[in-house]
Amino acid sequence: MYIPKHFEASEETGREIMQAHGWALLVTAGEQTAVSTQVNQVEDLIAKKVTGIILNPMDGNAVVPVLGKAHDAGIPVVIVDSPVAKGHEALYITFVGTDNFNAGVQAGKQMVQS
């Protein structure tokens, strides 16, 4: 299982949970702007035949081809925080993140009511 490096604070907990299920946890990292590095890391994970990937895409368009490769390899992918380009929802099993637009609408409503 791949978990992005920014989850570092919970890496130990994640590792414990994974080990309890008989799985290994592999954490990779890259620079915030190193889109090509992230794509290469995912390609490496596909080559290693990992059983799943949790990915926070740096560029929702750039990861589409590599997500297609993971999908073709039968590797489930969970997307967190940053969405993938619209129309490619079949390439991952779920998205976990905040709807920032809706959060702004709700915050605006609360400010008006206060």
N, C-alpha and C positions, 0 to 999 in steps of 0.2 A: 504494500500500500504506500502511495506517495502522498505526503502532506507538505504543503508549502512552508518554507522556512519561517515566515512571519508568525506561524503558530508555535514558535519556539517555546513560549512560556508554558504551554501545555504538552510539549513533546514527551516529557516523562510520563504523564498520565496517559497519553495516547499510546506510548510504547507498552505500558502496563496492560492496558485494555487489549491491545493487539496480541500480546504474549498470552494473555488469559484465554484467547481463542485459538492459539496455536499459529498466529500469523506474525510476520516480521514487519517492522516499520522502517521505511527508508525515507529520510528527509534530505531534500536537495535545496540548494539556494542559488540565487543569482542577483545581479544588480537590478534595481527597480526598473531601469530602462533597457535591460538586455533581453529584448523580445526574442532574438535569434537564439540566445542561450537557453531560454525557457523552452522553445520549440525543440532544440537539440536534446535537452534533458528528458522531455516527454518521449521523444524518439528512442532514446536510450532505455527508458523504462519499458517501452513496448518491446524492444529487443530482448530485455531481461524477462519478459513474460510475467510482469507483475499481475497480481489478481485484482487490482483496482487502483485508481488514481483520484486524488482530491486536488483540484487545480484552481488557482486564482489567476485567471488570464491577465497578462499585462496588456494584451491587445486582442480584443474580441474578434477581430478579423483574422489576424495572423495565426491564431491557433486552430482555425477551422480545418485546414488540411491535416494537421497532426491528430486532431480529434477524430477525423475520418479514419485515420490509420488505427487508432485505438479501438474505435467502433468495429472496424473490419477484423481486428484481432480478438474481438470478444472481451475486451477489457472495459469494465464499467467505469465511467468517469462522473464524479460529482464536481460541479462548478460552484465556487464560493466567491462572494463579494462582488466580483466584476462579471457582467454577463458576456455571453458569446454573441456574435452578430446574429440578428434576427433571421429566422428561417432555417437555423441549424440545430433546433431543439432535439432532434432525433439522435444527435451525436453524444449526448450525455443523459444520465438517468434523472438528475434533478439539479436545481439551482438553489443555493442557500444564500440569501442576501437581503438587503434592505431595498425597498422601493423608495428611493430618495425623493422622487417627485411627490408621491403620495404622503411621505413623511413631512415634506414642506407644506403641502395643502393642510394637513392636520395641524401642524404647528401654527399656520396662519389662522386657522379657525379658532384655536385656543387663545391666540393673542387678541383676536377681535372680541372674544367672550370675556376676557379679563378686564 
